[in-house]
Amino acid sequence: MFNLNTIKHLQTLTSRPSVTITLPTHRTAPDNQKDPIRLKNLVSEATERLEAEFGKRETAELTAQLHRLADGVDHDHNQNGLVLFLSKDYHNVFKVPYRLPERVAIDDNFLTRDIVFAMNRSPLYWVLMLSEKPTWLYLGQREELTEAREHGFPQDYSGPGAGSAVSSGIGANPSQEKERALEAFMREMDASLLAAVQEGPFPVLLVGLPQNLSAFREVTKHADFIMRELPGGHDSLNAHELGELVWPEARAALRERRREIFEQLETARGQGRTVSDLEEAWQASIDGRVEVMVVEESMSYPAQVSADGRSITPLTTGKEEGADAYADAVDEMMEAVMQRGGRAVFVEDGELAATGGMVMLTRY
């Protein structure tokens, strides 16, 4: 699964040339029938640029691998975005549940800011569907859910009353036997959930029949991750239908969690540990002083970086102008914060009007 750990790993890789191709894709026909053509055009652009800058013979192996990567994409199961990473020592393709711009980047390292932007502008969350046949785990971003097939999911309950017979005869207690088996099953699901949130530390929304929710609550050791429950027999819904159902609940719960961030900011402000001036924020991010970066969803700041990398000035055109210019310095700050162990939290537009759309909680 593509997550923050994947991004952090990609950001450590350096090789010249490193190729990044991103494009928006489509989940269903007939729209997804155009995706292979758009990808082929971007691969052709990347090939031409590689050959022009580094030589046709010198890049023959690299371009051949690029074509193999692109040819191996199954467009019948696309999500909202597609990204290809390719260098001499690394190559991979990821399908992601958020839209990406159509872009070819060739540099000394992989371009990750478009993905960071897309991933963080709308918070991620887990949906655990507690159903006996089977229990599903989804990763959610807004109303879009992507099934997670790692960490033991999906998994069927096969105990008494399902895949195996319930004891009968003198002294047998079928109801109690099933309760114990269901409890053991929920413990397994709790352990599997822990593995998921360790990889992606996002809040969890539980969905299921009241008896399953109750059984899970009794055994879970990770209640702090659970932000809300949605009772009901919804296991017949597909990912799209379930996403439409759970997003209003998830959005309300995420909004409550954001309020906790504002309480932290108030405390930090009294201790002199907040920064909202863009110049100071830039310096704090590259110095590794930021614990939490809080930014409005639509906040952007096209900027030119000084020669020493310590200051930024606004770009009036909103377009990059040279190697030291960024179409959005907010994304660059976000990437720097993440690389140095901080995290980004997005809030709705207008919630940070008093600080110009962004504020940072610093470590000291």
Beta strands, then each sheet from edge to edge (+ up, - down):
strand 1: 14-24
strand 2: 81-86
strand 3: 91-96
strand 4: 103-109
strand 5: 124-130
strand 6: 136-141
strand 7: 144-147
strand 8: 204-208
strand 9: 226-231
strand 10: 274-275
strand 11: 290-296
strand 12: 303-305
strand 13: 312-314
strand 14: 325-326
strand 15: 343-347
strand 16: 358-362
sheet 1: 3+ 2- 1+ 4-
sheet 2: 7+ 6- 5+ 8+ 9+
sheet 3: 10+ 16- 11+ 15+
sheet 4: 13+ 12- 14+
end
